[in-house]
Amino acid sequence: MSLRKRCSRTEPATLTDGSPNQLHCPASPRCEHHWHYDFQINHARHRGTTDTADKHKARDIEANIRGFSMESTAFAGSLTSRFGRLP
């Protein structure tokens, strides 16, 4: 599993110029920020947001995306073996 939140309670609340830090969240990981996935299949990186703050839903979404990506990769591989390298 490769889920993470962009926010962190360890990040400083303000930046060096005094502006608020977007990555600081005192309630992280139990906050309303979305979970993000990040994984690789055959050296291709897949990353994005799950659009949910619920970690259990985020796990399911990430598993669905990973499965779809693996099926797409397998399909492209079967085409390559039949017809040669695709443009």
TIMI-2910 file (N, C-alpha, C, CB; in pm, 1 decimal, decimal comma, always signed):
<rs>
+----------+----------+----------+----------+----------+----------+----------+----------+----------+----------+----------+----------+------+
!      n_x !      n_y !      n_z !     ca_x !     ca_y !     ca_z !      c_x !      c_y !      c_z !     cb_x !     cb_y !     cb_z ! resn !
+----------+----------+----------+----------+----------+----------+----------+----------+----------+----------+----------+----------+------+
!    +85,2 !   -117,8 !     +0,0 !     +0,0 !     +0,0 !     +0,0 !    +88,9 !   +122,9 !     +0,0 !    -96,4 !     +0,5 !   +122,0 !  Met !
!    +48,6 !   +222,6 !    -72,2 !   +129,2 !   +343,6 !    -85,2 !    +41,0 !   +466,8 !    -70,4 !   +202,9 !   +345,9 !   -220,7 !  Ser !
!    -23,1 !   +477,1 !    +44,2 !   -108,5 !   +592,7 !    +70,8 !    -36,7 !   +689,8 !   +163,1 !   -242,9 !   +548,7 !   +132,6 !  Leu !
!    -63,2 !   +815,6 !   +142,2 !     -5,7 !   +919,0 !   +229,0 !    -92,5 !  +1042,3 !   +223,4 !   +139,6 !   +953,1 !   +187,8 !  Arg !
!    -74,0 !  +1127,8 !   +321,7 !   -138,1 !  +1259,2 !   +320,1 !    -28,6 !  +1362,6 !   +297,9 !   -217,8 !  +1287,2 !   +453,6 !  Lys !
!    -63,2 !  +1468,0 !   +230,4 !    +36,3 !  +1571,6 !   +203,7 !    +62,7 !  +1655,5 !   +328,1 !     -9,6 !  +1661,4 !    +88,5 !  Arg !
!    -34,7 !  +1661,7 !   +418,2 !    -18,6 !  +1743,8 !   +537,7 !    +54,0 !  +1665,6 !   +646,9 !   -155,4 !  +1792,5 !   +588,6 !  Cys !
!   +106,7 !  +1737,3 !   +744,8 !   +179,0 !  +1674,2 !   +854,1 !   +175,0 !  +1765,7 !   +975,9 !   +325,3 !  +1642,7 !   +813,3 !  Ser !
!   +166,0 !  +1705,8 !  +1092,2 !   +167,7 !  +1788,0 !  +1214,0 !   +308,6 !  +1832,7 !  +1248,4 !   +107,8 !  +1710,8 !  +1331,5 !  Arg !
!   +410,9 !  +1770,8 !  +1188,1 !   +549,0 !  +1808,5 !  +1217,8 !   +598,0 !  +1925,7 !  +1133,1 !   +639,7 !  +1689,8 !  +1196,9 !  Thr !
!   +525,1 !  +1960,0 !  +1028,8 !   +562,1 !  +2076,3 !   +947,3 !   +539,8 !  +2204,2 !  +1027,8 !   +480,0 !  +2080,0 !   +814,7 !  Glu !
!   +623,6 !  +2305,6 !  +1009,4 !   +602,8 !  +2430,8 !  +1082,2 !   +472,5 !  +2499,5 !  +1038,8 !   +722,2 !  +2525,4 !  +1060,3 !  Pro !
!   +408,1 !  +2568,0 !  +1131,3 !   +279,9 !  +2633,2 !  +1103,4 !   +294,1 !  +2750,2 !  +1007,3 !   +216,9 !  +2681,2 !  +1232,3 !  Ala !
!   +409,6 !  +2816,7 !  +1011,3 !   +432,3 !  +2929,5 !   +920,2 !   +562,9 !  +2908,4 !   +845,0 !   +435,2 !  +3064,4 !   +997,8 !  Thr !
!   +569,5 !  +2967,8 !   +728,1 !   +690,9 !  +2962,4 !   +647,3 !   +786,5 !  +3071,5 !   +693,1 !   +658,2 !  +2977,7 !   +496,5 !  Leu !
!   +906,6 !  +3074,0 !   +638,4 !  +1007,1 !  +3171,8 !   +680,5 !   +965,8 !  +3314,6 !   +651,9 !  +1137,9 !  +3143,5 !   +612,6 !  Thr !
!   +878,5 !  +3334,6 !   +549,7 !   +833,0 !  +3470,7 !   +519,1 !   +710,7 !  +3510,0 !   +601,7 !   +800,9 !  +3483,0 !   +370,6 !  Asp !
!   +664,2 !  +3423,3 !   +692,8 !   +551,9 !  +3454,9 !   +780,0 !   +416,0 !  +3409,7 !   +728,4 !   +548,2 !  +3600,1 !   +802,9 !  Gly !
!   +410,1 !  +3361,9 !   +605,6 !   +282,2 !  +3316,4 !   +551,4 !   +248,6 !  +3178,0 !   +607,3 !   +286,2 !  +3313,1 !   +396,2 !  Ser !
!   +119,3 !  +3143,2 !   +613,6 !    +81,7 !  +3012,3 !   +668,1 !   +129,7 !  +2897,5 !   +578,7 !    -70,3 !  +3004,4 !   +685,6 !  Pro !
!   +168,9 !  +2789,8 !   +641,5 !   +218,6 !  +2672,7 !   +570,2 !   +101,0 !  +2582,3 !   +534,9 !   +324,0 !  +2595,9 !   +655,3 !  Asn !
!    +80,1 !  +2557,0 !   +405,6 !    -31,1 !  +2473,9 !   +358,7 !    -15,5 !  +2328,2 !   +401,4 !    -42,1 !  +2482,1 !   +206,9 !  Gln !
!   +106,7 !  +2284,5 !   +428,8 !   +131,8 !  +2145,2 !   +463,6 !   +122,5 !  +2117,3 !   +613,1 !   +266,8 !  +2104,9 !   +414,2 !  Leu !
!   +103,2 !  +2220,2 !   +695,7 !    +89,6 !  +2201,5 !   +839,8 !    -55,2 !  +2170,1 !   +873,6 !   +137,5 !  +2326,6 !   +916,6 !  His !
!    -74,9 !  +2063,9 !   +950,6 !   -209,2 !  +2026,9 !   +994,1 !   -196,7 !  +1961,3 !  +1131,0 !   -279,2 !  +1930,9 !   +890,8 !  Cys !
!   -242,3 !  +2028,0 !  +1237,2 !   -224,7 !  +1971,7 !  +1371,3 !   -304,3 !  +1843,3 !  +1394,1 !   -264,4 !  +2073,6 !  +1474,6 !  Pro !
!   -408,2 !  +1817,5 !  +1314,6 !   -491,9 !  +1698,8 !  +1333,0 !   -448,7 !  +1581,7 !  +1244,9 !   -636,3 !  +1733,1 !  +1304,1 !  Ala !
!   -345,5 !  +1597,7 !  +1163,7 !   -303,3 !  +1491,9 !  +1071,6 !   -260,6 !  +1368,6 !  +1149,3 !   -188,4 !  +1540,4 !   +981,3 !  Ser !
!   -296,1 !  +1247,8 !  +1109,9 !   -363,7 !  +1205,2 !   +989,1 !   -515,7 !  +1199,0 !  +1001,2 !   -312,5 !  +1072,6 !   +949,1 !  Pro !
!   -570,9 !  +1240,6 !  +1112,9 !   -716,8 !  +1235,7 !  +1131,0 !   -780,3 !  +1369,2 !  +1094,8 !   -752,4 !  +1198,2 !  +1276,1 !  Arg !
!   -743,9 !  +1421,1 !   +980,8 !   -795,8 !  +1549,1 !   +934,6 !   -880,8 !  +1527,1 !   +809,9 !   -680,5 !  +1648,6 !   +905,7 !  Cys !
!   -932,2 !  +1632,9 !   +753,9 !  -1020,2 !  +1622,9 !   +637,8 !   -946,6 !  +1634,6 !   +504,3 !  -1125,5 !  +1729,1 !   +645,7 !  Glu !
!   -813,3 !  +1635,8 !   +508,0 !   -737,8 !  +1638,1 !   +383,1 !   -744,4 !  +1501,4 !   +316,1 !   -591,0 !  +1679,2 !   +408,4 !  His !
!   -736,0 !  +1499,3 !   +184,7 !   -749,2 !  +1376,0 !   +108,6 !   -623,1 !  +1290,3 !   +116,8 !   -781,0 !  +1407,6 !    -36,3 !  His !
!   -641,5 !  +1159,6 !   +103,4 !   -530,8 !  +1065,3 !    +92,3 !   -484,7 !  +1060,3 !    -52,6 !   -572,2 !   +923,9 !   +142,2 !  Trp !
!   -356,1 !  +1038,6 !    -73,4 !   -296,4 !  +1029,6 !   -207,2 !   -230,3 !   +893,8 !   -223,2 !   -193,1 !  +1143,8 !   -230,9 !  His !
!   -234,3 !   +839,5 !   -345,3 !   -166,7 !   +712,8 !   -374,9 !    -46,0 !   +740,4 !   -463,3 !   -263,6 !   +611,8 !   -443,9 !  Tyr !
!    +51,5 !   +649,3 !   -456,1 !   +173,9 !   +661,2 !   -535,2 !   +235,7 !   +522,0 !   -545,9 !   +274,9 !   +764,0 !   -470,7 !  Asp !
!   +239,6 !   +466,0 !   -667,4 !   +298,8 !   +334,7 !   -688,4 !   +352,9 !   +325,2 !   -830,2 !   +195,9 !   +222,9 !   -661,7 !  Phe !
!   +434,7 !   +220,1 !   -854,9 !   +493,1 !   +196,8 !   -987,3 !   +456,7 !    +57,7 !  -1036,3 !   +646,6 !   +214,0 !   -983,8 !  Gln !
!   +428,6 !    +47,5 !  -1165,7 !   +407,9 !    -80,7 !  -1232,5 !   +490,1 !    -77,4 !  -1359,9 !   +255,2 !   -108,0 !  -1262,7 !  Ile !
!   +583,7 !   -170,8 !  -1372,1 !   +672,8 !   -177,1 !  -1489,0 !   +740,6 !    -43,5 !  -1517,0 !   +594,8 !   -221,2 !  -1612,1 !  Asn !
!   +793,7 !    +17,0 !  -1414,9 !   +867,3 !   +143,7 !  -1422,3 !   +779,1 !   +262,7 !  -1459,8 !   +979,2 !   +131,3 !  -1522,4 !  His !
!   +647,9 !   +245,6 !  -1460,5 !   +556,1 !   +357,3 !  -1486,1 !   +496,6 !   +401,4 !  -1353,0 !   +442,9 !   +317,0 !  -1587,8 !  Ala !
!   +510,1 !   +529,0 !  -1322,3 !   +462,5 !   +581,9 !  -1195,6 !   +315,9 !   +621,0 !  -1207,0 !   +547,1 !   +702,3 !  -1151,9 !  Arg !
!   +238,2 !   +581,4 !  -1107,9 !    +96,5 !   +615,5 !  -1099,9 !    +75,0 !   +688,2 !   -967,8 !     +4,7 !   +487,6 !  -1111,2 !  His !
!    +23,5 !   +808,7 !   -973,4 !     -0,8 !   +884,4 !   -851,1 !   -120,0 !   +976,4 !   -870,6 !   +124,1 !   +965,4 !   -810,7 !  Arg !
!   -184,7 !  +1006,8 !   -760,9 !   -300,8 !  +1094,5 !   -766,0 !   -371,3 !  +1098,5 !   -632,1 !   -397,2 !  +1049,4 !   -874,6 !  Gly !
!   -485,7 !  +1162,0 !   -630,1 !   -563,9 !  +1173,4 !   -508,3 !   -679,7 !  +1074,6 !   -510,2 !   -615,8 !  +1316,4 !   -490,9 !  Thr !
!   -717,2 !  +1029,6 !   -391,4 !   -832,5 !   +940,3 !   -379,6 !   -961,4 !  +1019,0 !   -358,8 !   -812,0 !   +841,9 !   -264,3 !  Thr !
!   -950,8 !  +1147,1 !   -335,7 !  -1065,7 !  +1236,1 !   -311,3 !  -1147,8 !  +1193,8 !   -190,6 !  -1155,1 !  +1240,4 !   -433,6 !  Asp !
!  -1083,4 !  +1133,3 !    -91,2 !  -1152,0 !  +1097,9 !    +32,4 !  -1055,6 !  +1112,3 !   +149,9 !  -1208,5 !   +953,6 !    +24,9 !  Thr !
!  -1111,1 !  +1148,9 !   +265,5 !  -1031,7 !  +1159,6 !   +387,3 !  -1039,7 !  +1031,6 !   +469,4 !  -1078,2 !  +1278,4 !   +470,7 !  Ala !
!  -1123,2 !   +937,0 !   +428,2 !  -1140,2 !   +809,0 !   +496,6 !  -1034,4 !   +710,7 !   +447,3 !  -1283,1 !   +752,1 !   +473,4 !  Asp !
!   -948,5 !   +664,7 !   +538,2 !   -836,7 !   +579,0 !   +496,9 !   -884,9 !   +445,0 !   +442,5 !   -742,1 !   +555,7 !   +614,2 !  Lys !
!   -991,5 !   +389,0 !   +496,2 !  -1041,0 !   +260,8 !   +447,9 !  -1093,8 !   +272,3 !   +304,5 !  -1150,9 !   +208,3 !   +540,7 !  His !
!  -1165,2 !   +379,9 !   +275,1 !  -1211,7 !   +402,1 !   +137,7 !  -1093,2 !   +427,6 !    +45,0 !  -1310,5 !   +520,9 !   +132,1 !  Lys !
!   -994,7 !   +500,8 !    +95,7 !   -875,8 !   +530,7 !    +15,7 !   -801,3 !   +402,5 !    -21,0 !   -782,5 !   +626,3 !    +91,9 !  Ala !
!   -793,9 !   +305,5 !    +72,9 !   -729,7 !   +176,9 !    +43,5 !   -801,9 !   +104,7 !    -69,8 !   -726,7 !    +88,1 !   +169,1 !  Arg !
!   -935,6 !   +104,7 !    -63,9 !  -1014,0 !    +38,6 !   -168,9 !   -994,3 !   +106,6 !   -304,2 !  -1162,9 !    +38,2 !   -131,8 !  Asp !
!   -994,0 !   +238,9 !   -303,9 !   -975,5 !   +314,6 !   -428,4 !   -837,6 !   +286,6 !   -487,0 !   -993,5 !   +466,5 !   -403,6 !  Ile !
!   -735,2 !   +287,4 !   -401,6 !   -599,1 !   +261,6 !   -448,4 !   -587,1 !   +120,0 !   -504,9 !   -498,2 !   +282,0 !   -333,9 !  Glu !
!   -651,1 !    +22,4 !   -440,7 !   -647,1 !   -115,3 !   -490,2 !   -716,3 !   -126,7 !   -626,1 !   -713,2 !   -210,5 !   -389,1 !  Ala !
!   -828,7 !    -57,0 !   -643,6 !   -898,7 !    -58,5 !   -772,5 !   -813,7 !     +4,3 !   -882,5 !  -1032,5 !    +15,3 !   -761,3 !  Asn !
!   -750,7 !   +116,1 !   -851,9 !   -666,6 !   +184,6 !   -950,8 !   -545,9 !    +98,1 !   -985,4 !   -620,3 !   +322,9 !   -897,5 !  Ile !
!   -485,8 !    +35,1 !   -884,7 !   -370,6 !    -52,0 !   -907,8 !   -410,7 !   -170,5 !   -996,4 !   -312,4 !   -102,4 !   -773,1 !  Arg !
!   -526,8 !   -230,5 !   -968,6 !   -574,5 !   -342,9 !  -1049,7 !   -602,2 !   -302,0 !  -1193,0 !   -699,8 !   -402,0 !   -988,7 !  Gly !
!   -666,6 !   -187,4 !  -1210,8 !   -693,2 !   -137,9 !  -1345,3 !   -563,4 !   -110,8 !  -1419,8 !   -778,2 !    -11,2 !  -1339,7 !  Phe !
!   -465,8 !    -52,8 !  -1350,4 !   -336,8 !    -23,1 !  -1413,5 !   -264,4 !   -150,7 !  -1453,5 !   -248,8 !    +59,3 !  -1319,2 !  Ser !
!   -273,0 !   -253,6 !  -1370,0 !   -207,3 !   -380,5 !  -1402,5 !   -274,9 !   -447,3 !  -1521,5 !   -208,9 !   -474,9 !  -1281,0 !  Met !
!   -407,6 !   -439,6 !  -1529,7 !   -478,5 !   -496,0 !  -1644,5 !   -442,3 !   -421,7 !  -1772,8 !   -630,2 !   -491,1 !  -1621,4 !  Glu !
!   -435,6 !   -288,8 !  -1764,3 !   -400,1 !   -208,7 !  -1881,6 !   -258,7 !   -240,4 !  -1927,7 !   -413,2 !    -59,0 !  -1850,8 !  Ser !
!   -167,2 !   -257,8 !  -1832,4 !    -28,8 !   -289,7 !  -1865,1 !    -20,5 !   -427,8 !  -1929,6 !    +59,6 !   -283,7 !  -1739,0 !  Thr !
!    -96,7 !   -523,8 !  -1877,2 !    -96,1 !   -658,9 !  -1934,1 !   -152,5 !   -657,2 !  -2075,2 !   -177,0 !   -755,7 !  -1845,8 !  Ala !
!   -258,5 !   -578,4 !  -2097,1 !   -317,8 !   -568,0 !  -2230,8 !   -219,3 !   -505,8 !  -2328,9 !   -447,4 !   -485,1 !  -2226,2 !  Phe !
!   -152,2 !   -398,6 !  -2287,3 !    -53,7 !   -334,0 !  -2375,4 !    +61,3 !   -429,0 !  -2404,7 !     -0,1 !   -203,8 !  -2312,0 !  Ala !
!   +100,5 !   -509,8 !  -2304,6 !   +207,6 !   -607,0 !  -2326,2 !   +168,1 !   -714,4 !  -2425,6 !   +246,9 !   -671,2 !  -2195,5 !  Gly !
!    +41,6 !   -757,3 !  -2422,0 !     -2,4 !   -859,6 !  -2516,4 !     -7,7 !   -802,4 !  -2658,2 !   -140,6 !   -915,3 !  -2475,5 !  Ser !
!    -43,7 !   -674,8 !  -2671,8 !    -43,9 !   -612,9 !  -2804,4 !    +97,2 !   -600,4 !  -2858,2 !   -110,5 !   -475,3 !  -2799,6 !  Leu !
!   +191,4 !   -564,6 !  -2769,5 !   +330,2 !   -549,8 !  -2811,2 !   +385,3 !   -683,3 !  -2858,8 !   +415,8 !   -494,3 !  -2696,3 !  Thr !
!   +352,9 !   -790,8 !  -2788,9 !   +405,4 !   -921,5 !  -2830,4 !   +343,6 !   -967,1 !  -2962,4 !   +379,2 !  -1026,4 !  -2721,7 !  Ser !
!   +223,3 !   -923,0 !  -2992,3 !   +157,5 !   -961,5 !  -3118,4 !   +200,5 !   -874,5 !  -3237,1 !     +6,3 !   -953,3 !  -3102,1 !  Arg !
!   +207,1 !   -743,1 !  -3214,1 !   +226,2 !   -650,5 !  -3325,1 !   +356,0 !   -572,2 !  -3319,8 !   +113,4 !   -555,7 !  -3329,6 !  Phe !
!   +441,4 !   -599,2 !  -3225,2 !   +563,1 !   -522,5 !  -3211,2 !   +538,7 !   -398,2 !  -3128,2 !   +618,4 !   -485,4 !  -3347,1 !  Gly !
!   +637,9 !   -317,7 !  -3115,3 !   +628,9 !   -197,0 !  -3031,4 !   +524,8 !   -100,2 !  -3087,8 !   +767,2 !   -126,9 !  -3021,4 !  Arg !
!   +438,6 !    -49,7 !  -2997,9 !   +335,7 !    +46,4 !  -3038,5 !   +394,5 !   +186,8 !  -3042,2 !   +214,2 !    +41,2 !  -2942,5 !  Leu !
!   +344,0 !   +271,1 !  -3128,7 !   +398,5 !   +407,2 !  -3139,0 !   +367,8 !   +490,4 !  -3015,9 !   +343,4 !   +476,8 !  -3262,2 !  Pro !
+----------+----------+----------+----------+----------+----------+----------+----------+----------+----------+----------+----------+------+
</rs>
